[in-house]
Structure formats: structure tokens, C-alpha cells
């Protein structure tokens, strides 16, 4: 199906952003790939990573690029004041050690653990996105996150037939070797989770892992935390707001190379998930429904727009069979580890930075156009954008689009 842009949404975690990477001016200025895992982080490294993420203006891409440049969070933290100053901000708030320690202690008390993009075990499909969440909190069987995952989502006010279909698909897909992911919502989500408890299920939450929503799912959420895996990008204690549910949905589709839609109204959060999945390059499957049922209007429209129609679990299993033969992210990391000594960050001259600011405006512009307009090398452009991002002077909109922040002109 044709990809569409997911809606913008504010939220508690670092906002999704993209940024440029190395490349020649005559070619596309490519994103820096997410760092491959090298080894599990120790407690001090996890603390430093959390402090970096919780510091001002450090979004997903900035986190990744700082780690790539400096080789670790401690060195990146030490560089933040100077980088921010070069970007035009005299001071930057760095997350205090005590604040990060309290957050990690709160996670430990509920049996949750942090998982960073630079650690083994981070969901491989999510890591392959332009700007994956730099931190996830997980509770339960973390090994499920590295197995092939299929998301099953649908209407909260699902029909009895829709819930039966969801259970049938989830049970058979799980028995075929896939983990079933969903958002622990009412209706289709719940049916999918329940049917996959014995084979492996991942529930992505909009709030912290200690927040139960909806309340009637308390027992199911606790059970998934024991035999499956609970996942959230939000810290313990975080109570979700309306805008946090679309953020959750992007992770549901992000960890899953394929998304199955079972019942969706014409205007629904399920369709937001489907559009986000298409934008992320995921395979989107949809179960057709009766034309007179409003809960089938969304799925029928998805099929018209290019989603793959499926009527039985074997349709999905056969289409995704190659997934079971693909190497996991851990397999790939042993073949292509990060270099031990990261490249030094080049100095960007004031006139180059001024030239970049002059080329930026309130309308988002692709970094390719910025490279052409300013004449900056890809490396210098990347560093200048890091500096300006840390100074709060630019906004990153996804798809390598950048603009001046509303107050970032001076």
C-alpha cells in the first residue's frame, strides 16, 4: 500500500527525528545507521545513556549520532555543553545523575529493565527504522523481541466474529513460530494476546509498565509480564495521554515486519497504525468484512488501497515464510561491529553554521537541498545540525526534513 506520513504528535519521550549521515554531495545524504550492538552495557554505561537521552534536545537521531561520534555516552555527555554553545546556546540542561538513578531504581522495583539501541537484544525491525526510540523499558521474556514478530491490531469495539478471527489468526501464526504483538487495547488486541500467550506475545504500552490501561486488563497485563514481554518507551509512573497512543502504535508496527488488521472503522487508531506501518515499509495484511458493517469499512478500504487481503492464517504464514530464515540483529552484529575508535567530530566554522542557518526557514527542507544550497560537506552538515539541534534552534520532522525552530532564528 502507498506510504503516507504519520501525524505529528508531541510526547514525553524524545520526539522522533531524522538527521543526515556521511555521503558525497553528489549523492543522497544518507542517515547514519543505528549503531549495531557490541556488548551488554554495564550499570554505569546504562546510567550515562539514560542521562544523555533525558538531557535537553537529545532526540533519537542526535543520541545515535553522538554515540557514533564519541563512542559512548560518557564522552557525549561531556561534549554537550561545547556542542550546544557552538550551536548558539550558552547553557544546556544535562540530566542529573540522581534523576537518572531514581528512574532506573523505579524500573527495578517493578521488575523492568532498560534496553538501549546500542545493546544486543533491541528489536531488530525497530532498530532498522530511521529514528528508533533510543530507550525501551521491558518486562518479561526479552528473547521474544529478537524473534520474528507479527502485529495483530483492530477495533476496540470488535464484534464476536472479529474476536474469534483474531484468536484464530494469533493462535495459528504463533504456532508457526512467530511472536504476536499488539497494543493491549480492548477488543482485537486482547483476543490476539490471549491466543498467543503460550507461543509468545509482546504488549506495547502507551504508559509506563506499571500503568494498567484499560483497568480490566490488569490480570492479562500481569500474565504477559510473566510469560510474554511488556514494552514501553516511557518511564515507570508515566500516565499516558491521548497523543501517546499513536506513539505506541508506531512501536507496535515498528517491531513487526508485518501488521495484520482485523476490523477497523473508517476513522480509527487502527488505521493510523496501518498508515504508520506502510510508512515504515511493513507488509500490511487486512481481513475483509461485510460491506454493511462499519467495523469493516476501514479494512475494506485498506485492501482497495493496496493492503494484502487475507482470509485465513496460512495466507499470512506463507507470505512471511522468508522471515524465519533471515538472520537476527545479533547475528549481523558479529559480522559488522562498530569500529573501536570513532571518527573525530570535525570543527564547523562560524561562517559555515551561519550559512546553514540562512538556508533554513520555517518550512521543512530536505538535507540534500541544504547540502546543495550551502556547499557544506555531508560530514560538516551533520555536525552543524547536531550543534543546532542541541541548541534548540532546529526541528527535525522525519524523512530527513529540517526546519528552523519557531524561536530558532537568533
Helices and strands as residue ranges (DSSP letters): H 43-53, H 60-70, H 73-87, H 97-109, E 113-116, H 124-127, E 135-140, G 142-146, E 149-154, H 160-175, E 179-182, H 188-195, E 201-204, G 215-217, H 218-227, E 229-232, H 242-254, E 258-262, H 269-279, E 283-287, H 294-304, E 308-310, H 313-319, G 321-325, H 329-335, H 350-359, E 365-366, H 367-374, H 378-390, E 394-398, E 401-404
